[in-house]
């Protein structure tokens, strides 16, 4: 509980820290700046076809003979408007400030008349002067021009750290009644502003994305046909390839800043195209955005802090690209989903670092100490489980499907009588170490040592789907390991008998509240112990039940020894053993024929076959002689009518 409270408090502190940074001007620029990455990643796209640009460019200065150091003649603007009117242009928008009369009253009169020939918008500027006092200034166009146009619109842009991204222009009481050039181009004559102040312009590409004609080309009807202009919204303004001198003021940095600056007239045209097609980039209200971000930061911080460093690192590896994919997909659908740069470059890595330190200095070191202590008594699996999950050490058990294995050393009492206590101890320690290495390597759990016997299970506490096969594999390896043990000559030769059975058993910490053992109990456990003791009757090393055999792969050469009925079991059980590879396969068949004759009560045929096996095949000779004894007993005392060939063992 204390750990959980600590994690909650830590996650809340991290959430507050992120919110503080995110709400700052620096944090906003950090997140919004990441939007540029999506523009570059997406690349240029085709803009709407109903917006075009007419550029006052170097070629037009040269072709029309206008000195580069002079203002653009208003008579040319009048000619352009007349040309656009004849072509059926929808609306003409000038990103030009006509602030006063020119040197030619005739040119002013000509332009005033032309401004009335089609829906036309001209620009006004709004600025703030910083001096001893802050002053606001609205620069309006020449009054005779204002009277002739559809509307006067603001030419300014809001900038985020020097980058133009948003629609909203700077406004005050002086400029509140004026739309922007983008609004006017979209057909808004009053300052109705659909995008919110936090929404972004969806740029179609770097400079040149909007179709552009040189000013001189549009004046020449042979170069630009009326069909190319008809029904279009036309933006007119300065676009210079070499933005030097005064032209520098009209160029701006956009999300495509790596590919150069973009002139203001194209930005206005882009924003107008967004408004007409309804595909600008919308952004949620900042308070709502901060709310869901804070919730995510809290949950992710809590998770990363509570998980191990490896799992936490995996979570971060998934979370960061997933967040990026969602943000980019939202961008493609004209929505701003916070890129999370601040979150994923600073906050989450910092949380991961703190988590790693906490895990190492508190959790990991504590678990390692606990695990090391338990490894003296439990298998590595169980030791890790106990260290990571202390509840495993609580009193209680649960029903599990597992495989039990029992081993026992034949005639151990006789062997140990001729040895000193120290020699017996050294022999058993060596024997147990070699056997338990096999058990642990194959995922088994040591339940206990019972004198010279070993009791182990597979499938608990860690669930193993193929526990019968792993247990039998261990039994075969134990038998081979005992052969190596005997070959060393360090100790008297030992013969280990092994029994296995798979089934449901109660596994857990059983005992009293003050002292308990991790153990397994139940009918399945008892049967495994009984099968181990039956080896002495059949001369086998390994005996296992049908429940184990049904789960095995074909790689094991097993032989059905027969059906047995043991103490405590009403039903008979088919038992099997493993045959060595050097046994001729003919003896497998002979054994099966002999058993079939035994079950069919064909005593004569059964005796003949079992006698043949007993005299000719060493590996099955003991089992064959045992069957011959059973046949002799059955001949003296005929079995009951419902007898099905099972051999009953009345004692343990």
Secondary structure, 3 states (H helix, E strand, C coil): CHHHHHHHHHHHHHHHHHHHHHHCHHHHHHHHHCHHHHHHHHCCCCCCCCEEEEEECHHHHHHHCCCCCCCCCHHHHHHHHHHHHHHCCCEEEECCCCCCCCCCHHHHHHHHHHHCCCCEEEEEEEEEEECCCEEEEEECCCHHHHCCCCEEEECCCCCECCECCECCCCCCCCCCCCEEHHHHHHCCCCCCCCCCCCCECCCCCCCCCCCEEEHHHHHCCCCCCHHHHCCCEEEEEECCCCCCHHHHHHEEECCCHHHCCEEHHHHHHHHHHHHHHCCCEEECCHHHHHHHHHHHHHHHHHHHHHCCHHHHHHHHHHHHHHHHHHHHHHHHCCEECCCCHHHHHHHHHHHHHHHHHHHHHHHHHHHHHHHHHHCCCCCHHHHHHHHHCHHHHCCEEEEEEEEEEEEEECCHHHHHHCCCHHHHHHHHHHHHHHHHHHHHHCCCEEEEEECCEEEEEECCCCCCCCHHHHHHHHHHHHHHHHHHHHHCCCCCCCCEEEEEEEEEEEEEEEECCCCEEEEEECHHHHHHHHHHHHHHHHCCCEEEEHHHHCCCCCCCCEEEEEEEECCCCCCCEEEEEECCCCCCCHHHHHHHHHHHHHHCCCHHHHHHHHHHHHHHCHHHHHHHHHHHHHHHHHHHCCCCCCCCCCEECCCC
